[in-house]
């Protein structure tokens, strides 16, 4: 989130006083704004994550949709491996 904004809200007085008291005793009143900001972030976490992911995956960066087969570096035989695994169960 960029920048800060000073705002006014209307909430239940008792609720606000309880929050101020709790934050004041645990973290100090200077942290009150941070606690409110964290509560808002918790409520909007999905939106914040989507914005961060969209910044990482810019439109010019496209995910390749083709699958390229590669040869294993070591010769393998899936049939033999599966047979061996099945025989080990008995």
HELIX and SHEET records of a PDB file:
HELIX    1   1 UNK A   13  UNK A   26  1                                  14    
HELIX    2   2 UNK A   29  UNK A   31  5                                   3    
HELIX    3   3 UNK A   32  UNK A   43  1                                  12    
HELIX    4   4 UNK A   45  UNK A   56  1                                  12    
HELIX    5   5 UNK A   78  UNK A   89  1                                  12    
END                                                                             
